[in-house]
Amino acid sequence: MLVKDIYQVVEQDFLLVNQLIIKQLHSDVPLVEKIGQHIIESGGKRMRPLLVLLAAKALGYTDNNQDNNHALLASIIEFLHTATLLHDDVVDISDQRRGKATANAKWGNAPSVLVGDFLYSRAFQMMVNLGSLKIMDTLSQATCVIAEGEVLQLMNVKNPDVNEDKYRDVIQGKTAMLFEASSHSAAILANANTEQAEALRLYGHHIGMAFQLVDDVLDYVGDAKELGKDVGDDLAEGKPTLPLIYAMQHAPQDQAQLIRAAIRKGGTEELTEIIKIVQSCGAIDYTNEKAQEHVVLAKQAINLLTDSDAKSALMALADLAIERTH
């Protein structure tokens, strides 16, 4: 199944999501709308809302309900994700995302943080309108875990002693948690039984883990034009991601020391040499293998779902998480 075929399964639902996003971005403060529109319209794949829509459809929600709450939930997830992006770009001092200037580069840090706060607040307003305490509980817990993941990552910056377990804790919080909350909350909305809800929660978790692992690989082997950001951004910020962690453990000692020094310092002066090291010592292959393991587990988790176009799209989405180049 091609990428366009995955999206086509919920094409009409996506139109509703886009309409809701535009409506809910409204604010009496023009700068709030301007910054919100800038980042929401900057070309993201909207994989998390897609996951909500596909999970709900796979459980028969869209066949049995005409209330459009699945589109409202997908919009909530997109607002939460967009808020984290605004805050992340300030923390990371990023000046480019998806090939365009970040909001903080264009308007400054203070407006970006405050509009991120607005989007979080609006997302919780929308949750009230959704009227499900179970979903609000799931998403409020998720936002706490995401914030903790971001703080944990910040604590690990420029620390070459971070191990694989600590790295996993970071990506579970900062990335996988929102994927997990997307599929899990969709299952709750669809009144799934306990087994189905757990299956979709696990699916989202494993998709999110795979997605971030591939992101960390692309930071060393991707194409800057396709990525919409500079290659080596993680190294520039002193982030010890899995390719570097593996390389420090398996490369010759002099090369491992070079990586350790680069992480402590931050910057990309040694990027060309470090790219050669992570490729030659097997770090890229290892990270890709770990991503593939999560994809296999994601597919296994939803085997119990009834066969449908939506289930096939979820299976294909799992493959897309590791086959993408940006």
Helices and strands as residue ranges (DSSP letters): H 3-8, H 11-24, H 30-40, H 47-58, H 61-64, H 69-91, E 96-97, E 100-101, H 103-107, H 109-130, H 133-156, H 164-171, I 172-176, H 177-189, H 194-221, H 224-227, H 233-236, H 242-250, H 253-265, H 271-280, H 283-301, H 309-323
